[in-house]
Amino acid sequence: MSEDISYRQHRYLLMMGIRTLCFAIAIVLFVAHLKWLILIPAVGAIIIPYIAVVFANGGREPDNTRGFLEHRPRLSTQQTAALARRQPPRAGGGTEPGAGGGTDVGSGAGGAER
């Protein structure tokens, strides 16, 4: 891995040296009043830093080709067993008062009350 970093640093410094050279050539051409020729090294001096940063940050490809890995917490065996025993909450649990199942007074089918 350190060889890869060293290679990328060397390549970045080489590209920054080329950029500095382009900038110096642009200044010499400006002083010599060759206005149209200034564009060639000036464009190089402007574009090379972007390319150098992209190359410097683009290291080795990751071994994982699936993308991001899912989060896998490191739990002890006791914590894993406790999570496995835990029951998920039931939907519509029926443990709340008035959650059905009981009969309300006065709602019978007799209809004798008024």
N, C-alpha and C positions, 0 to 999 in steps of 0.2 A: 504494500500500500504506500509506503514512503517513497518507493521508486516512481509510482504514478504521480504523487504530489510533486516530487522533484522535477519530473518531466514537464508537468503543467506549469510550474513556476518558471522553468527555463524558457518554455515557449512564450509565456506571457512577457517576460523581460525582453526577449528578442523582438516581439511585436511592438513593445513600447519603445525600443531603440529605433525600429523602423519608423515609428510615428514621429519621434523626435527628429530624425533625419528628414522626413517629409516636411515638417514644420520649418526646419532650418533652410531647406531648399526653397520653400515658399517665400521666406523672408528675403533670401538672396535674389530671387526673381522679382520681388516687389521693388527692391532697391535698384535693380537693373532696368526698371520700367517695362517689364514684359508682363503686362497685366493679364493677358489671356492664358498664359502658361502657368500663372499662379494657381489656377483652378485645379490642376491635376494633383499636385502635392497637397494642396489645402483639403481637397476632398479625402485624400488618403489619411491626412492627419485627423480628420473629423470621424471617419468611419472605422479606422483601425482600433480605437479603444473599445468600441462595442463588440467587435469580432473577438478581440483579445479576452474580454471578460467572459463571453459565451464559451470560448474554448477552455479558459481556465476553470470555469465552474463545471464543465461537462466532463466529469471523471469517468471512472469505470461504470458500466451498466450494473445495476443491482442483480444479484442472483435470483431474486424473487421476480418472476415474470407475471404473477397474478395481480400485482398492484399492491395496495396497502394490506398489511396483515391485520387480522382481527385482534382485539384486545384479549389477552389471556392472562388474568391475574395469577400471581404465584401464591397459592393458598396452601396451608399445611394440610395434612391428611385429616386432621380433626375438623378443620373448617370446611373441607370438601364434604365430609360425611354429614356435618350439621346442615349444609345447604341441600344435600340430597334428601334428608329426612323432612325438610320443611315442606309443608303442603301449601299450594297456591290458594289464595282466597277464593271461595265459591261465589259464583255470580248469583244474585238473588237469594242470598244466604238463608233467609227465613228466620234469622235470629233476632230481627228487629221487632219491636212491638207493633202490632197492627199490620203485619206483613202477610196477611191472608191466613187461611186455615181455620180461623175462629168464626163464630156466628155473632152477628150484632143483634142486640135486643130490639124488638119492634120491627124487624125486617122479615119476620116469618111469613110463611105462605098462607096462614089462616085468614088474615084480613079481617078478623073480628073486631079489632080495635079501631076506634075512630076518634 
